[in-house]
């Protein structure tokens, strides 16, 4: 049963201070890849609008045909609550056996690990045919399920045939089997640029600037992108890929289910959105029966996809 016994405020403030300090001083990979924003809502959404006409050449006394703005896809991102806690016995408090700095630091690391795992989950499970919960948009009693566990066009994030709502064609940002080599990276980069079209099948320009790899491919990527000459060849050709992409090794990318060597190219801070809805808050509780105090920390965030065109997956299983 719950009691009214409360922790000394200095203890709570101390844990929070060390948690806050370590959390904010630790670099997080997702912040370099996602478009990070703030929110004050239960969910965020936006709609893609395109025009159904093009620029025309007109003669003297002639006018162009008016363009009509047409509604395309609407994406949604719901806010979720993250929570972690530690228990402290009343005896430890009474006896002064407190490890405030260690507790605060461990809470910070718990949040960082979870957030990094969640952000990487968008990549790791982005090709799953059935989708994944990370893409689900339902907010209980507020927003009904929009697309199941898929993204806004009702396909996986990484898919061989993304439909255009207003056009007639489909487009791919996914190759299941393509190991990371210089030749394959050239092919992927060319496909990324050449296959970029808007929802009216008009060509658009999105230039990739980043390659995301698991830690095990970090040196492979470095040899491909940092060498002056083409790697792994007997020729002395200049390396046309040198410094073409920024390398982001991420230990949370790849696993036994989706494969240990997937790699992704894309435009950093585009197409993927991260919302900070509510900063870290701290509360406490006490169970008189077990004589255990709990320090509870929680925050609210949102994560989702706003434009699949900004990212491409290679060598990723579609389990």
Secondary structure, DSSP 8 states (H G I E B T S, - for coil): -B------HHHHHHHHHHHHHHHHHS--THHHHSEEEE--SSEEEEEEEEES-------TT-------EEEEEEEEEEEEEEEEEEEEEHHHHHHT---HHHHHHHHHHHHHHHHHHHHHHHHHTTT-TT--GGG---BTTTB--SSTTS-TTSS-SS-S-EE-SSSS-EE--EESS----HHHHHHHHHHHHHT-B-TTS-B------EEEE-GGGHHHHHHHHH-SB-TTSSS--B-TTTTSSEEEE-TTS-BTTTBS--EEEE-TTSSEEEEEEEEEEEEEEEETTTTEEEEEEEEEEEEEES-GGGEEEES----
